[in-house]
Amino acid sequence: TRNSKPETKIMQLKKINPNLQQALIENELIEANEMQQETFSTIKSGKDAVIQSPSGTGKTTTIVLNVIQRLEKTHDESTRALIIVESKERVLEMEELFLKYGNYTDLSIFGVHDKGDTDYDKNVISMGLDILIGTPNKINALFSSAGFNMNTIKMFIVDDADMLFRNRMDAIILRLSASVEKTQRIFFCSEITERVETLADKIMIEPLFFEMEDEE
């Protein structure tokens, strides 16, 4: 490649947002892995998808960079990305990545979990934010009791979907999904189980399935 110096090597993702790219470079995330390359344009286009990749292959990073890419900047006062994760630890881990990679955007991010104060959480959400990350029970409690409008949600993402459905969280996911009229729905999982497939068929529109091999 002409004139390419090693330090200018950048994330090779088509039409990636420059602000996002800058944050990725600063955090030395310069090489997109197979999953990130293969799913980027599908997620960017707003299509529904089920993305399977072994644990430890950067699914959380993939979620974070795609949400920043799609939302770009803050907008109104309504939640536009809802990300459901398995535990308080996962909430905190994802929040931290959003702060790191969203350094050059003004997107507001908030994480909720079963041990948090529900009234405090409700107040923060009602003041307006872009990205809400939370555990299924807490998200369900917040939305069913506070009567928030969920139709502003553009991205409805379930991380570790195989684990959550194994732990019988599928009914909650179904209920939450039914509250959002038109949105992009994405499941990330380590394994495409029968439950993951069944639920994808129920709530998604012609979902695309991505299956990644273990990287040696």
N, C-alpha and C positions, 0 to 999 in steps of 0.2 A: 504494500500500500504506500502511496506517495506521501512524503512529508509526515508520516505518522511517528510520533515519539511515544515511547512507552507510557509516559505520564498522562498523555491525552487520551488514553484508551477509555472508552465510555461504554455504558450499558447499551448493548446493541438491540434496542427495542424500537420498533418503528413508530415514529412520531411521538416519542416520549416527551412529556412536559419538561421544559428546560429547568424550571425550579426544582422539580423532583429529581431530575438528573444531577443537578448541582449537589443536592443533599446526599444522593447515593455515592457520588464520586468522593465527597468529603468523608463518607463513612467507609470508603474503600470497597464499596459494593460495585464492582466494575464489570463483572462477568455474569450475564444472565444464565441461569441453568436451563436445562431442557424444559422443565415444567414452565418456567417463566416465559421462555421464548414461545412455546407452543400454545400457551393459553392467553397471552397478552392481547392479541387482536380480537379474540372471541369475547373476552371480558370487556374490553374497551367498546365493543359494538353493542353491548347490552343484552347479549343472548344468555339464556339459561345454560348452566353447565354443572357437571359433576366431575370433580378433579381428584383423581386418586394418585397419591405419591407416598412412598415409604416415609416413616417418621424420620425427622432429622434432615429433610431435604429442602427446607425453607418454605413450607406452606404459609407460615405466619407472615414472613417477609413478602410473599407473593400477594397475600390478601392486602397488606398495608400499601404496597406500591400501586396496586390496581385501584384501590379506593381513592388514594390521593390523585391518581391519574384521571379518574372519571369525575370526581367532584371538583377538582382544581382549586376553587376558592369558596369562601363562605357565602351563604345565600339565604336570604330571609331569616327566619328563626325556627326553621323546621328540621327535624332529624331526617337526613337523607340516606344515611347508611346505617343499617342495623346489623351488628355482627354478634352472633351467638356463639359463646365458647363454653368449654367444659367446667372451668373452675376459676376461683379467685386468682390463682397463680397465672393462669392463661390471660385473664383480663389485664393484670398488671404488666405482663410481658408484652402484650400487644399495644397497650397504651404507650409504653416506653418506646416501642418501634415507631409509632405514629409521631411522637414528639421528635424523634431523631430524623426520620425521613420527610416529615412534614415541616421541617425547620423553615423553609422559604414559602410556606403557604399560610393563610390566616384561618385554616380550618380549625374548628373547635371540636375537641374530643373529650368524651367522658366515659368512664368505666364504672359499672355497677356489679355488685356480687351479693351473695346471700348474707354475708356478714355486715353489709353496709346499712346505713340509716335510711329507711324508705322515704321518710318525709323530706329529708335533705336531698335525696336523689330526685324526687318529684320536682322540687323547687328548681334544681339546676336544669332539668330537662325542660320545664315550662318556660325558663328564661331563654331557651333556644340554643341548639348546638347542631353541628353537622353530622358527627359520627358518634354513635352510641354502641359501646361494647358491653356485653353482659352475659351472666349465666341465665339459663332458660327460666328457672323459677323466679328469679328477681325481675327479669324483663316482663314476664307474664304478670307478676303482681303489680308492677308499675303501670303497665298499659291497661290492665283490666280495671284497676281502681281509679286511675286518674283520668281516664277517658281521653288520652292523647289521640290526635289525628294521626293515623299511620299511613294515610294515603300520600304523604310527601316522600315516603321512603323509595329511593331509586335502586338501592342495592340491599338485598336481604341475603345475608351470608351465614352459613352454618359451618363452623370449623369443627374438626374431629366429629363429623356427623356419624360415623360408624360407632364411636364410643357413646355419644349422646343417645343414639337410638337403642343401643344395647342396654343403656341405663333407663330405658322406658321414657325418654323425653320426646318421643315422636308425637304424642297427642298435643303437647304444648307447642311444638314447632308447627304442627298443622293448624292449630287455633290462631297462632300469631300470623302465619302466612295468609290465612283466610281474611284477616283484618286489613290486609294491604291489597288494594284492587289491582294495580298494575305496577309491577316491579321486576327487576332482574333477580332471579334466585340462583344462588350458587352453593353447592355443597363441596367442602373439602374433606377428604378422608384418607386414612392409610390403607383402607380396604373397601372395595365396593361390595358391601354385604347385600343380602336379599332385602333387608329393611331400607337400606339406602336407595336401592333401585325402586322399591315400591313407593316410597315417599316422593322420590323424584318424579315418578310417573303421575302421582296424584297432584302435585302442586306446580310442576314446571311445564313450560310449553316447548315441546320438541327439544329437550335438553341434549347438549353435546357431551359425550363422555370422553374423558382424557385419562389414560392409564399409563403411568410411568413405571419403568423397570427400576429395580435396585441399581444404583450407580456403583460400579465397582470401585 
